[in-house]
Amino acid sequence: MIITTRLFGRSGPPVTQVGLGGEGVLRTHGREAEAAAVIEQAAAQGLTYFDSAQAYAGSQGYYGNFWRGHQELRSRIFQTSKSAARDYLGAKADLAESLDIMGLDRLDLWQIHDLRTRQDIEEIEGPGGALRAFVEAKDTGLVRFMGVTGHHAPQILEHAVKNWPVDSVLMPVNPAEAILGGFLDHVMAAAKDRGLAVIAMKVLGGSHYISPQEGLTADLLLRFALSREVSTAIVGCNSAREVDALARVGRQFQPLAVEEEKRLLHLFRPHARRLAYYRGAI
């Protein structure tokens, strides 16, 4: 059974509804064999969305090792990366370095990374800001799509979604966010209005949300995310076995029943602020 795909935004291309996140073993240095096992298993299982970032330790280098030996897979894998530079020259330098390290001539998605503050917005969209570098990269074909990411402040991310010429938004999608509001209502609604792809992150809360004794499994939390209007949900993995479990959900996904979601929200409600640890002051 193949992994179900969803359109990346309103008009595609299709990507697998679960993707390999940039955390886990990929956000390390010096663990080449373990990282290779995870990336190669993801490809073998049929995942097509691969996440990375300039800031993720040796992640881009691990992907570079993979691509040097697997160019035949390039046409079916949607390779992404990110830059946290706020200025034009810094972003351009980041893209050149990302492409060089990964051994690629273009990225499928390049994202403005970790938007947090009003100052970030002003620097990125102002004269000499990074936004110009992202637009140029898309116009010249160095990247197919451009996006923005954020998990700190919903109102800041919403501004970018509404006002920047992005194709996607990467944001937290989990039960804590359904309780707190901001990302799953305002940001997601703005993204849907513009036909952007929504990529779900913080799905398992860095595995902190998993509690088998309470019935909080990785499968259940992934199903919560995939029951939203997202193009894909990404999860970082530490082993080939974790990749297999992620792919299984992508193949067998069933939307949450009403009672399942009620129970999830009941469990998260008393702890929602603490569980949204990646946010700024709420």
LUMVEXMI-922399 format. One record per atom (N, C-alpha, C): residue in three letters; x negated, y, z negated. Coordinates in steps of 0.02 Angstrom, whole numbers, plus 50000, padded with zeros to 5 digits. Example, Ala and Ser with C-alpha at 12.3 -4.5 7.8 and 13.67 -1.06 7.14 Angstrom:
2
Ala493404971649610/Ala493854977549610/Ala493404983549610/Ser493584988849646/Ser493164994749643/Ser493555000249606/
# end
This chain:
282
Met499584994050000/Met500005000050000/Met499565006350000/Ile499705010950045/Ile499305017050049/Ile499565022149998/Ile499135026949981/Ile499325032349936/Ile499775037249974/Thr500325039049943/Thr500785043749974/Thr500445050549984/Thr500595053750040/Thr500315060350054/Thr500865065650049/Arg500645071750038/Arg501085077650039/Arg500755083050081/Leu501155087450108/Leu500865092850148/Leu500485097650103/Phe499925100050129/Phe499545105150094/Phe499865111950111/Gly500335113950068/Gly500715119950083/Gly501295118450130/Arg501525123550162/Arg502135122950203/Arg502025119050267/Ser501415119350294/Ser501305116650361/Ser500725111750366/Gly500485109250311/Gly499975104050314/Gly499275106850312/Pro498785102350319/Pro498815095250335/Pro499045091050276/Pro499195084650287/Pro499375080450230/Pro498755078750189/Val498845078450124/Val498315076150078/Val498635071050031/Thr498245066650004/Thr498515061749957/Thr498775065349895/Gln499325062949867/Gln499645066449812/Gln499255066049746/Val498735061849744/Val498245062149690/Val497555063149722/Gly497135067049688/Gly496475068549715/Gly495945067849662/Leu495315067249684/Leu494755066649638/Leu494565073449612/Gly494645074449546/Gly494475080849515/Gly493725081749506/Gly493545087849489/Gly492835089549483/Gly492535088449414/Glu492955086349366/Glu492695085149299/Glu492455077849294/Gly492415075149234/Gly492165068349226/Gly491425067949242/Val491215062349270/Val490505061249283/Val490245066049337/Leu490685068849378/Leu490445073349429/Leu490205080049401/Arg490405081749340/Arg490165087949311/Arg489585086449263/Thr489075083449290/Thr488475081649252/Thr487865082749296/His487285081849267/His486655081549304/His486335074749292/Gly486005072149342/Gly485585066349333/Gly485935059649326/Arg486555059249346/Arg486925052949342/Arg487145050749412/Glu486655050649457/Glu486805049549528/Glu487165042949541/Ala486945037549509/Ala487245031049523/Ala487975030849501/Glu488115033549442/Glu488805033649417/Glu489245038149460/Ala488985043949479/Ala489375048549520/Ala489515045449589/Ala489015042149617/Ala489105038949682/Ala489645033649678/Ala489655029849624/Ala490155024649617/Ala490855027549616/Val490945033249581/Val491595036349577/Val491815039149645/Ile491365042749679/Ile491545045649744/Ile491685040249795/Glu491255035149797/Glu491345029849846/Glu491985025849833/Gln492155024849769/Gln492775021249754/Gln493385025449773/Ala493335032049762/Ala493895036349782/Ala494005035849858/Ala493465035949896/Ala493535035249968/Ala493805028449987/Ala493565023249954/Ala493795016449969/Ala494535015449952/Gln494765018849900/Gln495465018249880/Gln495925022549924/Gly495635026749966/Gly496045030750012/Gly496205037749988/Leu495915039949932/Leu496025046949912/Leu495715051449965/Thr496065056949981/Thr495795061450032/Thr495635068450006/Tyr495815070049944/Tyr495685076749917/Tyr495105076149868/Phe494535079349883/Phe493945079149841/Phe493795086249815/Asp493775086949749/Asp493675093449717/Asp492945094449696/Ser492715100549701/Ser492045102349677/Ser492025109749664/Ala491455112149639/Ala491365119349627/Ala490625120849618/Gln490445126849635/Gln489755129249624/Gln489565128449551/Ala490035129449506/Ala489885129549434/Ala489885122549402/Tyr490045117349440/Tyr490125110749410/Tyr489475106649410/Ala488975109149376/Ala488355105549365/Ala488095102649432/Gly487995096049435/Gly487725093049495/Gly488235090549545/Ser488865092749537/Ser489405090149578/Ser489275090649653/Gln489085096549675/Gln488985097449747/Gln488415093149773/Gly487895092149732/Gly487355087749752/Gly487575080549757/Tyr487995078449711/Tyr488265071649715/Tyr488655070649780/Tyr489055075649797/Tyr489425075149860/Tyr488945075249920/Gly488425079249915/Gly487935079349969/Gly487635072549981/Asn487465068949927/Asn487215062149934/Asn487715057649969/Phe488355058549951/Phe488875054549982/Phe488935056050056/Trp488965062450074/Trp489075064250143/Trp488495062450188/Arg487895062250161/Arg487325060250203/Arg487395053050228/Gly487765048950191/Gly487845042150212/Gly488535040250238/His488995045250240/His489685043550257/His490005048750303/Gln489625051150352/Gln489895056150397/Gln490505053550436/Glu490565046950443/Glu491125044150480/Glu491795045350444/Leu491775047150380/Leu492385048450341/Leu492595055750341/Arg492165059950371/Arg492275067250363/Arg492955069450390/Ser493205066650443/Ser493815069050473/Ser494435067650431/Arg494395062950384/Arg494985061250346/Arg494955063650273/Ile494385066350252/Ile494325068650182/Ile494335076250180/Phe494735078850135/Phe494845086050126/Phe494365088250070/Gln493795090950090/Gln493265092750043/Gln493325100050022/Thr493325101149957/Thr493395107949930/Thr492805109949888/Ser492735116549879/Ser492285119149828/Ser492535126049808/Lys492155129249763/Lys492385135649735/Lys491775140149722/Ser491915146549719/Ser491405151449699/Ser491705156049646/Ala491335157149592/Ala491545161749540/Ala491245168649549/Ala490895169849605/Ala490625176449618/Ala491195181449627/Arg491105187349601/Arg491615192649607/Arg491435197649661/Asp490835197349687/Asp490605202149738/Asp490495198749805/Tyr490505202649857/Tyr490455200249926/Tyr489815196349939/Leu489245199349922/Leu488605196149937/Leu488515189749896/Gly488735189949832/Gly488685183949790/Gly489105178249817/Ala489705179749840/Ala490145174549866/Ala489855171649931/Lys489595175949975/Lys489295173550037/Lys488705168950022/Ala488295170849974/Ala487725166649956/Ala487955160049927/Asp488475160149887/Asp488745153949858/Asp488985149149913/Leu489335151849963/Leu489585147550016/Leu489015144450056/Ala488515148450072/Ala487945145850109/Ala487605140350070/Glu487525141350005/Glu487205136249963/Glu487635130049958/Ser488295130849950/Ser488745125049946/Ser488695120850009/Leu488735123950066/Leu488705120250129/Leu488035116750137/Asp487495120050117/Asp486835117050123/Asp486755111050076/Ile486955111850013/Ile486885106449964/Ile487315100449984/Met487915101850008/Met488375096450026/Met488255093550095/Gly487825096850134/Gly487665094350200/Gly488245094850249/Leu488655100050243/Leu489245100950284/Leu489195107350325/Asp489565107550380/Asp489585113750420/Asp490205117950403/Arg490675115050365/Arg491235118950342/Arg491575115350284/Leu491945119250245/Leu492365116550192/Leu493095116650215/Asp493475111850190/Asp494195112050205/Asp494545117250162/Leu494315118150101/Leu494605123250056/Leu494045126250015/Trp494015132850014/Trp493545136649972/Trp493955141149928/Gln493825141049863/Gln494265144249815/Gln493905149549772/Ile494245155049761/Ile494025160149713/Ile494145157249644/His493605156249607/His493615151849549/His493755155549483/Asp494215152849444/Asp494315154649374/Asp494485162049364/Leu495015164149396/Leu495265170949388/Leu495545171849318/Arg495315177049282/Arg495515177749212/Arg495775184649192/Thr495485189849218/Thr495615196549191/Thr495785201549245/Arg496055207249223/Arg496195212749269/Arg495545215249301/Gln494995215049263/Gln494355217049291/Gln494145212449348/Asp494265205849340/Asp494135201149394/Asp494505203349457/Ile495145204849450/Ile495555206849508/Ile495255212949541/Glu495095217949501/Glu494835224249529/Glu494185223149565/Glu493735219049537/Glu493095217849569/Glu493175213849634/Ile493595208649632/Ile493665204149689/Ile494005207649748/Glu494515211549735/Glu494885214549790/Glu494655221649807/Gly494185224349768/Gly493935231049780/Gly493395231349834/Pro493145237249849/Pro492595237949897/Pro491995233749875/Gly491725229949921/Gly491155225649904/Gly491345219549865/Gly491995217949862/Gly492225212249823/Gly492205205649861/Ala492275200249823/Ala492215193449851/Ala492775191849900/Leu493355194949893/Leu493925193249936/Leu493735194050009/Arg493355199050025/Arg493145200250095/Arg492725194350120/Ala492305191550078/Ala491885185850099/Ala492315179750113/Phe492835178750073/Phe493285173050084/Phe493675173750149/Val493925179750161/Val494295180950224/Val493835179950284/Glu493235182550281/Glu492755181850336/Glu492595174450348/Ala492505170650294/Ala492325163650300/Ala492885159750336/Lys493505161450320/Lys494065158150355/Lys494105160450427/Asp494015166850439/Asp494065169550507/Asp493525166650553/Thr492945165250525/Thr492385162650566/Thr492355155050567/Gly492805151650532/Gly492835144450535/Gly492375140750487/Leu492045144450442/Leu491635140950392/Leu492065137450340/Val492685139650333/Val493175136250290/Val493835136050326/Arg494215130650316/Arg494875130150348/Arg495395134150309/Phe495365133750243/Phe495855137050200/Phe495495140450142/Met495805145550115/Met495535148950056/Met496055148850001/Gly495815148349939/Gly496275147849883/Gly496025151649823/Val496415151249769/Val496235154449706/Val496395149649650/Thr495995149849597/Thr496115145449540/Thr496145149549476/Gly496515146949427/Gly496555150249362/Gly496935146149312/His496715146449250/His497065142949195/His497085147149132/His496885153449138/His496795157649078/His497405162149065/Ala497645165449117/Ala498185170349108/Ala498655170049168/Pro499265167649157/Pro499735166849214/Pro499855173349252/Gln499925178949217/Gln500085185149251/Gln499525187449297/Ile498905185949280/Ile498335187649322/Ile498335183349385/Leu498445176949376/Leu498465172349434/Leu499055174049479/Glu499615175949450/Glu500205177749489/Glu500065183649535/His499685188449511/His499505194149554/His499145191849617/Ala498655187249608/Ala498285184849666/Ala498735181049714/Val499165176849687/Val499615172949729/Val500075177449770/Lys500305182749740/Lys500765187249774/Lys500415192049823/Asn499785193749810/Asn499475199249847/Asn498875197449889/Trp498565191749879/Trp497975189949917/Trp498155185149974/Pro497775185150029/Pro497945180850086/Pro497685173750076/Val497885170750021/Val497655163950005/Val498155158750031/Asp497905152650038/Asp498315147050062/Asp498515142350006/Ser498195143049947/Ser498315138249894/Ser498175141349826/Val498445138149774/Val498295140049705/Val498195133649665/Leu497655133449627/Leu497505127949581/Leu497645130249511/Met498095126749475/Met498325129249410/Met498535123349365/Pro498585124549299/Pro498775119149253/Pro499495117149261/Val499605110549262/Val500275107649266/Val500305101949216/Asn500645103249160/Asn500705098249107/Asn501285100249062/Pro501485095949015/Pro502065097548973/Pro501985103848930/Ala501375105148908/Ala501265111248868/Ala501455117448908/Glu501285117448972/Glu501445123149015/Glu502195123849027/Ala502545118249029/Ala503275118549037/Ala503595122048977/Ile503285121448919/Ile503545124448858/Ile503355131848853/Leu502725133248868/Leu502465140048859/Leu502715144948912/Gly502815142548972/Gly503025146949027/Gly502445150849055/Gly502545153349115/Gly502045157349149/Gly501795154049212/Phe501445148449204/Phe501185145049263/Phe501725141149301/Leu502105137149266/Leu502575132649300/Leu503215136149323/Asp503335142149298/Asp503915145849324/Asp503685151549369/His503355156649342/His503205162549382/His502685161249436/Val502115158349418/Val501595157249469/Val501825152249522/Met502125146749500/Met502345141849549/Met502895144649594/Ala503355148449567/Ala503875151449608/Ala503575156149660/Ala503085160149640/Ala502765164749687/Ala502405160849742/Ala502085155349723/Ala501735151249772/Ala502225148149821/Lys502775145649796/Lys503285142549840/Lys503585147749887/Asp503695153849862/Asp503965159149905/Asp503525160549965/Arg502865159949954/Arg502395161450008/Arg502175155250046/Gly502425149350027/Gly502245143250062/Gly501545140750047/Leu501275142549988/Leu500605140449970/Leu500605133249944/Ala500045129949952/Ala499945123449920/Ala499805124649845/Val500125120549803/Val499995120749731/Val499615114449713/Ile499025115349684/Ile498595109849663/Ile498625109549587/Ala498815103849560/Ala498895103149488/Ala498245101049455/Met498045104749403/Met497475102849362/Met497685102849288/Lys497215101149244/Lys497345100549172/Lys497935095749159/Val498005090849203/Val498565086249199/Val498535081949136/Leu497925079749120/Leu497825075649060/Leu497515079449003/Gly497415086049012/Gly497095090048960/Gly496415087448941/Gly496005085648992/Gly495355082748978/Gly495395076348939/Ser495935072648950/Ser496095066348915/Ser496315067348843/His496335073648819/His496545074948749/His497285073548739/Tyr497685073648793/Tyr498405072648786/Tyr498585065248781/Ile498135060948800/Ile498285053748801/Ile498325051048730/Ser498885047948714/Ser498985045048647/Ser499425038848654/Pro499115033048666/Pro499515027048678/Pro500005025448623/Gln499825027048561/Gln500285025448505/Gln500925029448509/Glu500905035248543/Glu501515039248553/Glu501805038248623/Gly501525033748660/Gly501765032548728/Gly501525037648778/Leu501025041648759/Leu500755046648805/Leu500185043548844/Thr500335041048902/Thr499845037848945/Thr499645042449002/Ala499075040949032/Ala498865044749090/Ala499375044249146/Asp499655038349156/Asp500165037449208/Asp500765042049198/Leu500995042449135/Leu501585046649121/Leu501435053949133/Leu500845056249113/Leu500675063349122/Leu500575064949196/Leu500295060349232/Leu500235061349305/Leu500915061649338/Arg501365057349316/Arg502045057349343/Arg502385064049328/Phe502255066849269/Phe502535073449252/Phe502305078649304/Ala501655078749318/Ala501395083649366/Ala501665082449436/Leu501685076149457/Leu501915074649525/Leu502665075449534/Ser503025076049479/Ser503745077449483/Ser503885084849496/Arg503355088949494/Arg503405096049512/Arg503265096749587/Glu503365102849612/Glu503235104149683/Glu502495105749693/Val502095100549690/Val501375101249700/Val501165097349762/Ser500615099649793/Ser500345095949850/Ser499935090049827/Thr499575090849772/Thr499165085449745/Thr499015086949672/Ala498895081749634/Ala498675082349564/Ala497985079349559/Ile497495083249533/Ile496805080849531/Ile496605079049460/Val496215073749455/Val495975071349390/Val495235069449397/Gly494815071849352/Gly494125069849350/Gly494065062749323/Cys493595058949349/Cys493525051949330/Cys492805050549309/Asn492725045849262/Asn492075043849238/Asn491845037049265/Ser492285033349297/Ser492115026749320/Ser492555024749379/Ala492335019449414/Ala492745016849469/Ala493405014249443/Arg493415011649382/Arg494045009149353/Arg494545014849345/Glu494315020649322/Glu494765026349316/Glu495015028649384/Val494595028349434/Val494815029949503/Val495365025249524/Asp495285018749510/Asp495785013849528/Asp496455015449495/Ala496435017449432/Ala497055019149396/Ala497385025249427/Leu496995030149446/Leu497265036149478/Leu497585034349545/Ala497245030349584/Ala497525028349649/Ala498165024349641/Arg498205020249589/Arg498815016349578/Arg499415020749568/Val499335026149530/Val499895030849521/Val500075034049587/Gly499575035649628/Gly499715038549693/Gly500115034049739/Arg500035027449728/Arg500395022649770/Arg501095021149742/Gln501155021049676/Gln501765018449644/Gln502185023949611/Phe502015030249623/Phe502355035749588/Phe503115035449593/Gln503425036249535/Gln504145037149530/Gln504275043449489/Pro504695048149512/Pro504835054249474/Pro505075052649404/Leu504915057149357/Leu505145056249289/Leu505905056349285/Ala506185051949245/Ala506895052249229/Ala507005058049180/Val507605060449176/Val507775066049132/Val507575064449060/Glu507735058549037/Glu507585056748967/Glu506835056248955/Glu506455054049005/Glu505725053748997/Glu505435060748988/Glu505685065449029/Glu505425072249023/Glu505625075348957/Lys506235074248935/Lys506455076948870/Lys506005074448814/Arg505835068148816/Arg505415065248764/Arg504705068348766/Leu504445069248826/Leu503785072348833/Leu503785079348803/Leu504285083348820/Leu504315090148796/Leu504405090248720/His504785085548694/His504885085048622/His504215083748587/Leu503805079448615/Leu503155077948585/Leu502675083748589/Phe502705087548643/Phe502235093048654/Phe502445099448618/Arg503095100448608/Arg503335107048586/Arg502995109548522/Pro502905105648470/Pro502605108348409/Pro501875110348417/His501555107848470/His500825108748478/His500645112248543/Ala501125115248577/Ala501005117648645/Ala500455122848648/Arg500445127548602/Arg499925132848604/Arg499225129848596/Arg499155125248548/Arg498505122048537/Arg498315117748597/Leu498785114248627/Leu498635109748682/Leu498455113548746/Ala498685119748752/Ala498475123948808/Ala497835127648789/Tyr497335123648768/Tyr496705126248742/Tyr496305130348793/Tyr496445129348857/Tyr496075132648911/Tyr496325139748923/Arg496875141648893/Arg497155148348902/Arg496775153448859/Gly496885159748876/Gly496655165048832/Gly497165165948776/Ala497155171648744/Ala497635173148691/Ala498335173148720/Ile498785169748685/Ile499485169248708/Ile499915173748665/
# end
